[in-house]
Amino acid sequence: MAEVFLIGQITGGKNFNENSLFCKWKLIIGSGWKILEGIAEGQTQVDGSSSSSSSSSSSSNNFICWSHPIDLHLVTKGIQGWPKLLIEVWHRNSFEQTSLISYGVVNIPSQPGSKQICCHTWRPIGSIIDRLANIFNGESLHLTEEWLIYSHEQRFKLHTETMGIVCLDLNIVLKDFEKFGVETH
């Protein structure tokens, strides 16, 4: 079987209007893939100033540092269902309550090597009542179906707004793809 090694980290986030953020991530793979070693999902620590005196304009320029490791060993017999990382960015307030800030998905590059990847995140926006609830209660909209996040056809039907960027540093190692007729360069 062909093998893929993913070694790296979720470096952090930038251009978010909130502080005290953490990231949840999950590896999405097709049915022909199997994880031999590593953990397919995780959560970073909370990072960022929780100070209420900081303005939203200054917080949007801060880099949130997570440095969360990713180390996975995958096997497959084909390239269908190539791995993707599903990203969720969450905010923790001073009362220890958490709320979802944004979603993102990034395809793992199919070329070997060291890669710096930017995952642009977004959140769904609803009616004016939903937006007012978000402003006054901090209640953001959540998608009920996870597959909507990484399904291109369905995701583009959603009304969304742009949020921040999650930065990843990944080293990708491919092994034995040539045996299955897949060129990797």
C-alpha positions, 0 to 999 in steps of 0.5 A: 500500500502507498503511504503518506506521512504528515508531520508538522503543526498548527502554528496559529491563527491571525486576523481574528476579531476575538481573543482567547481562541483555540482550534479543534481539528479533524482529519477527513479521509476517504473510505480507501484510506487507513490511519496506521499511527497518530491521532486523527483529531485534536484540540489546541490550548487557548491562546491570546490575551483575555484582557477586556481593555484591548480593542477589536482593531488591535486584536485583529492584528495579533497572531494567536500561537498554538504550535499544536503538533500533527503526526500521522501515518496513513496508507491507501491503495489510491488517491480518491478521498485524499486527506483534508483537515477540518478546522474549527476556531473557538472562543473562550470568554471570561466566564469559561464559556465557549462559542464557535467562531469559524470553520475552515477546511484545507486539502493536504497537498499531494506533493511531498515536501515542507509546506506552509498552508493558510486555511481561510476560515468562515462562518455562516450568517443567517437572518437579521435575528440570528445576527442580533442574537450573535451580537447581544448573546454571543450565540453564533450559528452552528452547522448541523451537518459536518460534511457541509464544511468540506463538501464544495457543492453544498458549502457554496450554497451557504451565506457566509462571512470571512473570518481569520486565517489558521496557519499550518506548517506540514512536512509531507512524505509519500512512499510507494505511490509509484507502485500504484501508478501515481506520479508524485513529482 
